[in-house]
């Protein structure tokens, strides 16, 4: 007899609830604000063969990268039998798990009555892992400059802490206490997943959970096939370019070809830029994650992802490209080309599904990093912050304003109060960027303006801001948005200079930095915008009167 649908739904939601509990405990236990405030982390719950059961809101760009940690470890040690109760593993190798070395995956196997039934997995950004510069380097040319590279490694072996590796990880960081604290917060999250999944097995038993899991995966697969089959068959192509592969670097071309055939989608990224000499590269696991995210935006976006999702998606890359980097390529900035790829994927499919797409956005992390000595504590400080952008408009309304990029998901900004209380930095302005969204029947979302003042001597700022030369485009008559710009004023008497990418630019007491991120593209002809919407924009200060003048 088939399992009843009510039990399936209870177990489906239990998987997601366990992942949410893991994520909450990680945030509550973490040492650094990049995790507990910004939520630069992701967690997932998997079955005993590394298939996704549930994933909490976090960074959706890690859809698929968490399971890569499990599979890479299995392959490294020679099979599933290597996993024992009480084990905890760590891995951050960019070529195996995709993103930059700061993103450390920690996971542990889950056993029930002696059987391997699951894994609790986490991925979180460690603020400093011994790179050539504090936190991260914007000008790295080799992965060996970016910090320690961890292959599949045990942190605990059958419940016994491997203190030698923990000592290595903390000893080689400028922030050993934060590494220790964040590492153990991730371990605690894994233990939460273990306890809760075992409790679920106690309640329902192995047979029912196995049957429910198979049914959940079947439903996800069927739903994906149904939606894709309604997209007109054809080959959809778009291309674009990033500003540069690093400070003073050259543009990076990206090509996207999407083939829809029946209920199957193939994403072909071949012909895109070879891996760059700068830090703009990623491992193929991260590319697959980004492709899944692009797919999920347009196909059953309201259905949580599981191992049954994405079975009708195929991804093709060139080995040795920015999407499939090989040693010794630097991978610190693994996201910009992925963000542009997602944007181009949506643009390419716009003619086939105009009601489900959005105008372009400046899909980048927009990172700003201050480093110096805090005069209150005498200790070195690193800020590290991603900045919001405007999202594109769509068939039903204006784009969202001041949101994180496509891949950031649940990532938050630093509250001004937290920033100013922890660091010798004052934030004079944090506002929406007036007139930054693209015009159209529906207006693109607005970027943000954030103004920083340095309150101590001998501080450096590192910047990575993209899409200045390729702003968020409009769709179906909508217009492009205002692009991103950053101004840096070292001395009050100096004229501010525009700098988008720089590593450790020296600042002093009173120096200022103005970040102005780009907006989203418009949707539909400008002349069709309702007058009441124009009046509302003016009343709210989103635009000036000049914005709607021809």
VMD Tcl script that draws the C-alpha trace (Angstrom):
set ca {
  {0.00 0.00 0.00}
  {1.30 3.45 -0.96}
  {2.24 5.79 1.86}
  {-0.52 8.26 2.66}
  {-0.02 11.90 1.50}
  {-0.48 13.41 4.95}
  {2.46 11.44 6.34}
  {4.53 12.46 3.31}
  {3.82 16.14 3.99}
  {4.58 15.79 7.69}
  {7.94 14.22 6.93}
  {8.69 16.68 4.12}
  {8.17 19.58 6.50}
  {10.08 17.80 9.25}
  {13.16 17.62 7.00}
  {12.96 21.36 6.32}
  {12.29 22.08 9.98}
  {15.40 20.13 11.02}
  {17.49 22.12 8.54}
  {16.02 25.35 9.92}
  {16.86 24.32 13.49}
  {20.42 23.55 12.40}
  {20.69 26.97 10.76}
  {19.30 28.76 13.81}
  {21.73 27.02 16.14}
  {24.64 27.85 13.84}
  {23.74 31.54 13.85}
  {23.13 31.62 17.61}
  {26.44 29.89 18.37}
  {28.70 31.63 15.86}
  {31.50 33.88 17.03}
  {31.70 36.38 14.18}
  {28.99 38.76 12.92}
  {29.52 37.67 9.32}
  {27.63 34.55 10.40}
  {25.34 35.65 13.23}
  {24.39 39.01 11.67}
  {24.95 38.62 7.92}
  {24.01 34.90 7.88}
  {26.81 34.05 5.44}
  {26.17 30.35 5.87}
  {24.05 27.49 4.63}
  {22.97 24.13 6.03}
  {21.37 21.01 4.64}
  {20.09 17.62 5.70}
  {20.92 14.62 3.51}
  {20.16 10.92 3.42}
  {22.75 8.19 3.91}
  {23.93 8.47 0.30}
  {24.28 12.25 0.22}
  {20.91 13.00 -1.42}
  {19.23 16.22 -0.30}
  {16.30 15.92 2.12}
  {15.94 19.56 3.17}
  {17.88 22.81 3.09}
  {17.30 25.88 5.22}
  {17.09 29.41 3.88}
  {20.63 30.65 3.59}
  {22.81 31.24 0.56}
  {20.96 29.52 -2.31}
  {24.14 29.70 -4.37}
  {25.18 26.63 -2.36}
  {22.41 24.45 -3.87}
  {24.51 21.41 -4.68}
  {27.80 22.52 -3.14}
  {26.97 21.04 0.26}
  {26.50 17.54 -1.14}
  {29.76 17.94 -3.09}
  {31.56 17.98 0.27}
  {30.03 14.63 1.18}
  {30.78 13.01 -2.19}
  {34.34 14.35 -2.32}
  {35.03 12.94 1.13}
  {33.53 9.56 0.22}
  {35.64 9.41 -2.94}
  {38.81 10.50 -1.13}
  {38.54 7.81 1.53}
  {37.18 5.09 -0.76}
  {33.50 4.57 0.00}
  {30.60 5.00 2.40}
  {32.10 2.61 4.94}
  {34.63 5.25 5.98}
  {31.94 7.15 7.89}
  {31.62 6.20 11.57}
  {29.42 7.44 14.43}
  {30.94 10.52 16.02}
  {32.92 11.57 12.93}
  {33.06 15.21 11.83}
  {34.67 16.25 8.55}
  {35.86 19.57 7.11}
  {36.68 20.59 3.52}
  {37.09 23.87 1.64}
  {39.07 22.98 -1.52}
  {37.65 25.26 -4.24}
  {38.15 22.69 -6.97}
  {36.15 20.09 -5.04}
  {33.39 22.11 -3.37}
  {33.28 25.17 -5.58}
  {33.47 28.47 -3.76}
  {36.34 30.35 -2.15}
  {38.51 28.94 0.61}
  {36.85 31.10 3.26}
  {33.70 28.98 2.85}
  {34.43 25.95 5.00}
  {32.11 22.94 4.80}
  {31.72 20.91 8.00}
  {29.48 17.84 8.05}
  {28.91 14.70 10.07}
  {27.28 11.33 9.38}
  {24.07 10.36 11.14}
  {23.50 6.78 12.27}
  {20.34 5.07 13.46}
  {20.50 1.61 15.03}
  {23.92 1.12 13.44}
  {22.91 2.16 9.92}
  {24.13 5.27 8.10}
  {20.88 7.14 7.45}
  {21.96 10.71 6.82}
  {24.33 13.63 7.03}
  {24.07 17.04 8.62}
  {26.08 19.52 6.56}
  {27.02 23.17 7.01}
  {28.96 25.76 5.06}
  {30.02 29.06 6.60}
  {32.39 31.90 5.83}
  {35.45 31.97 8.09}
  {36.70 35.53 8.29}
  {40.42 34.78 8.07}
  {42.12 31.59 6.90}
  {45.71 32.74 6.52}
  {45.58 34.38 3.09}
  {48.39 36.68 2.01}
  {46.22 39.62 3.15}
  {43.81 39.83 6.07}
  {40.52 38.08 5.39}
  {40.76 37.92 1.60}
  {42.79 39.29 -1.29}
  {41.23 41.13 -4.22}
  {44.40 40.76 -6.30}
  {45.31 37.09 -5.80}
  {46.69 35.28 -8.86}
  {46.99 31.81 -7.32}
  {44.94 29.77 -4.87}
  {48.06 29.44 -2.72}
  {47.76 33.15 -1.89}
  {44.20 32.76 -0.66}
  {44.70 30.78 2.53}
  {44.88 27.19 3.69}
  {43.28 24.64 1.40}
  {41.61 21.78 3.24}
  {40.96 18.48 1.51}
  {38.61 15.94 3.13}
  {39.78 16.07 6.77}
  {38.49 14.65 10.04}
  {37.91 17.12 12.87}
  {36.52 14.32 15.04}
  {37.26 10.64 14.59}
  {34.55 8.49 16.19}
  {33.87 11.16 18.77}
  {37.52 12.01 19.53}
  {38.64 15.56 18.68}
  {41.60 15.70 16.31}
  {43.33 18.50 18.17}
  {46.32 18.63 15.82}
  {44.24 19.74 12.82}
  {42.21 22.15 14.97}
  {45.46 23.67 16.22}
  {46.69 24.00 12.63}
  {43.52 25.81 11.55}
  {43.57 28.28 14.43}
  {47.35 28.78 14.49}
  {47.37 29.80 10.82}
  {44.63 32.42 11.14}
  {44.92 36.02 12.24}
  {41.66 35.47 14.15}
  {42.14 32.16 15.97}
  {39.32 32.69 18.48}
  {36.79 33.34 15.73}
  {37.95 30.29 13.79}
  {37.58 28.14 16.90}
  {34.17 29.58 17.74}
  {32.72 29.40 14.23}
  {34.09 25.88 13.68}
  {32.36 24.61 16.80}
  {29.15 26.45 15.94}
  {29.09 24.46 12.70}
  {29.78 21.23 14.59}
  {26.91 22.06 16.97}
  {24.60 22.58 13.98}
  {25.56 19.15 12.65}
  {24.85 17.60 16.06}
  {21.45 19.28 16.01}
  {20.68 17.64 12.68}
  {21.81 14.29 14.04}
  {19.62 14.49 17.15}
  {16.53 15.68 15.31}
  {16.77 13.17 12.44}
  {17.23 10.31 14.91}
  {14.14 11.54 16.76}
  {12.22 11.52 13.47}
  {13.29 7.93 12.88}
  {12.16 7.06 16.41}
  {8.73 8.48 15.62}
  {8.10 7.02 12.15}
  {10.57 4.19 11.65}
  {12.97 3.51 8.83}
  {10.45 2.03 6.37}
  {8.01 4.96 6.46}
  {10.75 7.58 6.22}
  {12.31 5.77 3.28}
  {8.97 5.55 1.45}
  {8.12 9.18 2.20}
  {11.53 10.31 0.96}
  {11.12 8.50 -2.35}
  {7.66 10.01 -2.79}
  {8.93 13.52 -2.04}
  {11.67 13.13 -4.64}
  {9.20 11.72 -7.17}
  {6.83 14.64 -6.72}
  {9.62 17.20 -7.16}
  {10.80 15.50 -10.34}
  {7.31 15.34 -11.83}
  {6.60 18.99 -11.06}
  {9.85 20.10 -12.72}
  {9.12 18.06 -15.83}
  {5.62 19.52 -16.07}
  {6.81 23.14 -15.92}
  {9.74 22.74 -18.33}
  {7.52 20.96 -20.87}
  {5.45 24.17 -21.13}
  {8.45 26.29 -22.17}
  {8.59 26.52 -25.99}
  {11.26 24.23 -27.42}
  {14.25 26.00 -28.87}
  {17.77 27.30 -28.43}
  {18.03 30.51 -26.43}
  {21.34 32.39 -26.35}
  {22.74 35.47 -24.62}
  {26.20 36.83 -23.84}
  {27.77 39.53 -21.70}
  {30.97 40.50 -19.96}
  {32.22 41.38 -16.50}
  {34.25 44.56 -16.04}
  {37.51 42.81 -15.16}
  {39.08 39.78 -13.50}
  {40.70 41.92 -10.80}
  {42.19 45.37 -10.18}
  {43.45 46.63 -13.54}
  {42.39 43.40 -15.25}
  {40.65 42.74 -18.54}
  {36.95 42.06 -19.29}
  {35.65 38.53 -18.82}
  {33.22 37.32 -21.53}
  {30.38 34.97 -20.57}
  {28.29 32.98 -23.05}
  {25.04 31.21 -22.25}
  {23.14 28.81 -24.49}
  {19.95 27.27 -23.16}
  {18.37 24.40 -25.07}
  {14.81 23.40 -24.18}
  {13.66 20.08 -25.59}
  {10.43 18.67 -24.25}
  {10.79 18.47 -20.48}
  {14.61 18.79 -20.51}
  {16.86 21.87 -20.16}
  {20.51 21.99 -21.12}
  {22.66 24.92 -20.04}
  {25.79 25.20 -22.17}
  {28.48 27.56 -20.85}
  {31.18 26.44 -23.26}
  {32.92 29.26 -25.08}
  {32.98 31.47 -21.99}
  {36.24 32.94 -20.71}
  {39.13 30.61 -19.87}
  {40.04 30.67 -16.19}
  {41.42 34.09 -15.41}
  {44.73 35.20 -14.00}
  {42.91 36.97 -11.19}
  {40.65 35.59 -8.44}
  {37.52 35.42 -10.61}
  {37.10 31.65 -11.05}
  {35.28 28.75 -9.41}
  {35.18 24.99 -9.22}
  {32.55 23.19 -11.29}
  {30.55 22.22 -8.18}
  {29.78 25.89 -7.65}
  {28.77 26.33 -11.28}
  {26.30 23.46 -10.97}
  {24.90 25.12 -7.84}
  {24.43 28.43 -9.68}
  {22.82 26.68 -12.64}
  {20.38 25.03 -10.27}
  {19.59 28.39 -8.74}
  {18.92 29.93 -12.16}
  {16.68 26.96 -12.99}
  {14.86 27.25 -9.67}
  {14.08 30.93 -10.21}
  {11.97 30.02 -13.22}
  {10.81 26.46 -12.45}
  {8.69 25.77 -9.34}
  {10.34 28.48 -7.29}
  {7.81 27.92 -4.50}
  {8.68 24.24 -4.04}
  {11.63 23.52 -1.70}
  {14.55 21.82 -3.42}
  {15.29 18.16 -2.75}
  {17.28 15.40 -4.46}
  {14.30 15.00 -6.81}
  {14.78 18.52 -8.12}
  {17.03 19.39 -11.09}
  {16.96 15.88 -12.57}
  {16.01 17.34 -15.97}
  {18.79 19.97 -15.94}
  {22.12 19.33 -17.66}
  {25.13 21.67 -17.38}
  {28.05 21.79 -19.82}
  {31.35 23.59 -19.16}
  {34.84 23.80 -20.59}
  {37.45 22.34 -18.26}
  {39.90 25.12 -17.49}
  {37.28 27.89 -17.85}
  {36.07 30.35 -15.22}
  {33.23 27.89 -14.61}
  {35.47 24.83 -14.23}
  {38.74 26.16 -12.86}
  {41.82 24.01 -12.44}
  {44.79 24.32 -10.12}
  {46.37 26.83 -9.45}
  {43.58 29.31 -10.37}
  {42.61 31.75 -7.62}
  {38.91 31.46 -6.67}
  {38.26 34.22 -4.15}
  {35.64 35.85 -6.36}
  {33.69 32.78 -7.36}
  {30.35 34.60 -7.69}
  {30.50 37.49 -10.24}
  {30.57 35.30 -13.35}
  {27.96 33.02 -11.83}
  {25.72 36.00 -11.10}
  {26.05 37.23 -14.67}
  {25.35 33.71 -15.93}
  {22.12 33.60 -13.89}
  {21.14 37.00 -15.24}
  {21.83 35.90 -18.83}
  {19.93 32.63 -18.31}
  {16.85 34.62 -17.29}
  {17.29 37.07 -20.18}
  {17.76 34.28 -22.70}
  {14.50 32.57 -21.70}
  {12.53 35.83 -21.56}
  {10.98 35.41 -25.05}
  {9.66 31.98 -24.10}
  {8.32 32.79 -20.62}
  {7.84 36.59 -20.45}
  {5.55 36.36 -17.43}
  {8.19 34.67 -15.24}
  {11.35 36.68 -15.89}
  {12.79 39.86 -14.40}
  {14.91 42.68 -15.76}
  {18.64 42.56 -15.20}
  {20.34 43.32 -11.90}
  {23.98 44.11 -11.08}
  {24.35 40.55 -9.81}
  {27.49 40.81 -7.72}
  {28.40 40.61 -4.07}
  {29.59 44.25 -4.00}
  {32.20 43.61 -1.29}
  {33.87 46.25 0.87}
  {36.48 45.31 3.48}
  {38.14 47.63 5.99}
  {41.20 46.39 7.89}
  {43.13 48.15 10.66}
  {43.83 48.35 14.37}
  {40.92 49.18 16.65}
  {42.15 51.89 19.07}
  {39.66 50.73 21.71}
  {41.01 47.19 21.89}
  {44.43 47.37 20.28}
  {43.45 44.36 18.18}
  {43.30 44.05 14.42}
  {39.80 44.30 12.96}
  {38.30 43.12 9.65}
  {34.85 44.29 8.60}
  {33.82 42.32 5.49}
  {30.47 43.26 4.02}
  {28.30 42.51 1.00}
  {26.11 45.35 -0.26}
  {22.55 45.32 -1.60}
  {21.49 46.13 -5.17}
  {18.27 46.77 -7.07}
  {16.44 43.83 -8.64}
  {14.82 43.98 -12.07}
  {11.15 44.71 -12.64}
  {8.80 41.97 -13.84}
  {5.44 41.42 -15.51}
  {3.49 42.14 -12.33}
  {5.31 45.03 -10.74}
  {8.39 47.04 -9.83}
  {11.66 45.43 -8.89}
  {12.68 45.05 -5.26}
  {15.07 47.64 -3.84}
  {18.17 47.22 -1.66}
  {18.29 43.43 -1.89}
  {21.25 41.09 -1.89}
  {22.24 39.55 -5.24}
  {20.65 36.40 -6.68}
  {23.01 34.04 -4.89}
  {22.88 35.74 -1.48}
  {19.38 34.66 -0.54}
  {19.04 35.12 3.20}
  {22.25 37.16 3.51}
  {21.75 40.34 5.55}
  {23.57 43.65 5.75}
  {25.44 44.75 8.84}
  {23.15 46.98 10.91}
  {24.71 50.42 11.36}
  {24.64 50.02 15.15}
  {26.58 46.76 15.02}
  {29.09 48.16 12.56}
  {29.81 51.32 14.53}
  {29.95 49.56 17.89}
  {32.48 46.96 16.73}
  {34.70 48.95 14.36}
  {36.27 52.44 14.24}
  {34.06 53.33 11.27}
  {31.16 55.79 11.16}
  {28.35 55.35 8.64}
  {27.00 58.76 7.65}
  {24.45 57.62 5.12}
  {22.57 54.45 4.35}
  {19.77 55.08 1.91}
  {18.15 54.06 -1.33}
  {19.88 55.31 -4.48}
  {17.51 57.86 -6.01}
  {16.88 57.36 -9.78}
  {18.99 54.19 -9.90}
  {16.27 51.80 -11.18}
  {15.55 51.46 -14.88}
  {12.44 53.14 -16.27}
  {9.57 51.13 -17.69}
  {5.93 50.23 -17.27}
  {7.33 48.74 -14.12}
  {10.39 50.41 -12.60}
  {13.52 48.55 -11.64}
  {14.45 48.34 -7.97}
  {16.82 50.86 -6.42}
  {20.38 50.26 -5.34}
  {21.80 51.63 -2.09}
  {24.08 54.46 -1.02}
  {26.35 53.81 1.95}
  {28.90 56.37 3.14}
  {31.73 55.39 5.49}
  {34.17 57.55 7.47}
  {37.35 56.13 8.97}
  {37.82 57.11 12.63}
  {41.43 56.00 13.13}
  {44.77 56.05 11.39}
  {46.33 53.39 9.18}
  {43.28 51.64 7.80}
  {43.10 49.96 4.41}
  {40.06 49.33 2.24}
  {39.69 46.54 -0.28}
  {36.91 46.74 -2.87}
  {35.30 44.41 -5.37}
  {32.39 46.02 -7.20}
  {31.15 44.73 -10.55}
  {28.84 45.52 -13.44}
  {29.85 49.17 -13.91}
  {30.06 48.61 -17.66}
  {27.11 46.21 -17.86}
  {24.25 47.66 -15.81}
  {20.97 45.88 -15.19}
  {19.19 45.74 -18.54}
  {15.52 46.29 -19.26}
  {13.11 43.85 -20.87}
  {10.29 44.29 -23.38}
  {10.79 48.05 -23.77}
  {12.04 48.68 -20.24}
  {15.24 50.69 -19.86}
  {18.55 49.84 -18.27}
  {19.41 50.94 -14.74}
  {22.14 53.17 -13.36}
  {25.35 51.21 -12.87}
  {27.46 50.75 -9.75}
  {30.12 53.27 -8.70}
  {32.41 53.73 -5.68}
  {34.17 56.95 -4.67}
  {37.13 57.05 -2.30}
  {38.44 60.25 -0.68}
  {41.67 59.73 1.22}
  {42.04 63.34 2.44}
  {39.35 65.99 2.89}
  {41.23 68.31 0.53}
  {41.39 65.72 -2.25}
  {38.88 65.15 -5.02}
  {37.20 61.74 -4.57}
  {38.40 59.15 -7.08}
  {36.37 56.33 -8.55}
  {37.72 52.89 -7.62}
  {35.78 49.68 -8.22}
  {38.40 47.05 -7.47}
  {41.44 47.53 -5.27}
  {43.41 45.58 -2.70}
  {44.43 47.25 0.58}
  {44.11 50.88 -0.52}
  {45.59 53.00 2.33}
  {43.27 55.32 4.24}
  {43.75 57.61 7.23}
  {41.74 59.37 9.91}
  {38.81 61.15 8.22}
  {38.95 59.26 4.92}
  {35.59 58.59 3.30}
  {34.18 55.96 0.98}
  {30.89 56.32 -0.90}
  {29.35 53.10 -2.21}
  {26.57 53.55 -4.77}
  {25.27 50.23 -6.07}
  {23.33 49.82 -9.29}
  {19.62 49.33 -9.74}
  {17.50 46.80 -11.61}
  {16.27 47.08 -15.18}
  {12.78 48.18 -16.11}
  {10.03 46.03 -17.64}
  {7.71 47.18 -20.41}
  {7.51 50.55 -22.24}
  {8.01 53.66 -20.12}
  {4.92 55.29 -21.67}
  {2.69 52.62 -20.16}
  {3.57 53.41 -16.55}
  {0.49 54.38 -14.58}
  {0.45 58.00 -13.44}
  {-0.42 56.95 -9.90}
  {2.82 54.92 -9.78}
  {4.80 57.92 -10.99}
  {3.19 60.08 -8.31}
  {3.98 57.47 -5.67}
  {7.63 57.30 -6.77}
  {7.93 61.08 -6.47}
  {6.16 61.19 -3.11}
  {8.41 58.52 -1.66}
  {11.55 60.14 -2.99}
  {12.52 57.14 -5.10}
  {12.98 59.39 -8.12}
  {13.20 63.06 -8.99}
  {10.94 64.82 -11.50}
  {13.72 64.66 -14.09}
  {13.61 60.85 -13.99}
  {10.40 60.58 -16.02}
  {11.15 63.42 -18.43}
  {12.17 62.37 -21.92}
}
mol new
graphics top color blue
foreach p $ca { graphics top sphere $p radius 0.5 }
foreach p [lrange $ca 0 end-1] q [lrange $ca 1 end] { graphics top cylinder $p $q radius 0.2 }
display resetview
